[in-house]
Amino acid sequence: MTTDASGLFTPLTLRNLTVPNRFAMAPMTRQASPGGIPGPDVAEYYARRAAGGVGLIITEGVRLGDLSAAGSLDIPTLVGAEALDGWRKVTSAVHRHGATIAAQLWHQGAERGDRDGVAPVSPSGVNGKGESIGRALAADELPAVAQWFAEAARNAKEVGFDAVELHGAHGYLLDQFLWTRTNLRTDEYGGSVENRTRFPAEVVTAVRAAVGPDFPIIYRFSQWKGTDYAATLAGDPVELQELL
Ligand SMILES: Cc1cc2nc3c(=O)[nH]c(=O)nc-3n(C[C@H](O)[C@H](O)[C@H](O)COP(=O)(O)O)c2cc1C
């Protein structure tokens, strides 16, 4: 018996992105961009993966333009002329090999830890283990946070990325809004599924407005939790469907 794998080598079109095959590289944090600026070695790293034949590369998590977004300044950013020049070299190197590339946009929320006198921010000031950390975001601060995602997405499109991926998984900021253990809010951003999804949906709306109708937005989501293997976001398939 043989298995027909030829479908893996067929293109996939999503809005104005055509991925040449069905192989994607998962995002993997490297912390190899001092000061947030991806250097020539970063372009070479991604070009080697593109040369290997992968159709879509999803970059390592890229920290948003605010210091609260990530714990290490060696995580690349998509804000500022130098970082944008670095990414232009990355995207053109990947495109030279016929591959496509999406930037993963990342805010760690309560998983960031304290640094440089800037407290971590999150829905309720608790992390995935239920420990108090940093401070809860006020509702009137949320539009600015959504705009940090939008700014990074707009810049990603400008420097030649083919798509963006919102890091909505693994217990980071967007996931913290979805999970009842990290979202203890009693305002319109907490409680019901509709309320817990409100801020992530507002982020998607802000990013869509920034990149226009044809640019693909990927949303990474995780039902399962790295900090507690028994925990899930949704209790059953119906709730999961509602959430998604
Ligand atoms: C070194 C390393 C760094 C990672 N960094 C990220 C990241 O920045 N963003 C993300 O969404 N997932 C990240 N992941 C998770 C991977 O994308 C992937 O989901 C995980 O490795 C499971 O896939 P695998 O079983 O093929 O390894 C990382 C994984 C590894 C091993």
The ligand as a Gaussian input file, in Angstrom:
#p B3LYP/6-31G(d) Opt

LIG

0 1
 C       13.043000      26.804000      21.118000
 C       11.563000      26.980000      20.917000
 C       11.041000      28.265000      20.867000
 C        9.670000      28.458000      20.656000
 N        9.168000      29.728000      20.526000
 C        7.874000      29.922000      20.170000
 C        7.396000      31.217000      19.843000
 O        8.115000      32.224000      19.835000
 N        6.089000      31.335000      19.507000
 C        5.244000      30.260000      19.481000
 O        4.064000      30.432000      19.175000
 N        5.693000      29.011000      19.753000
 C        6.976000      28.816000      20.077000
 N        7.450000      27.537000      20.289000
 C        6.529000      26.397000      20.114000
 C        6.654000      25.832000      18.715000
 O        6.114000      26.752000      17.753000
 C        5.894000      24.500000      18.568000
 O        4.534000      24.669000      18.815000
 C        6.400000      23.455000      19.551000
 O        7.798000      23.313000      19.434000
 C        5.693000      22.101000      19.329000
 O        5.954000      21.598000      18.067000
 P        6.969000      20.369000      17.876000
 O        6.316000      19.228000      18.600000
 O        7.040000      20.177000      16.395000
 O        8.266000      20.801000      18.497000
 C        8.805000      27.334000      20.517000
 C        9.365000      26.049000      20.580000
 C       10.707000      25.871000      20.769000
 C       11.263000      24.475000      20.796000

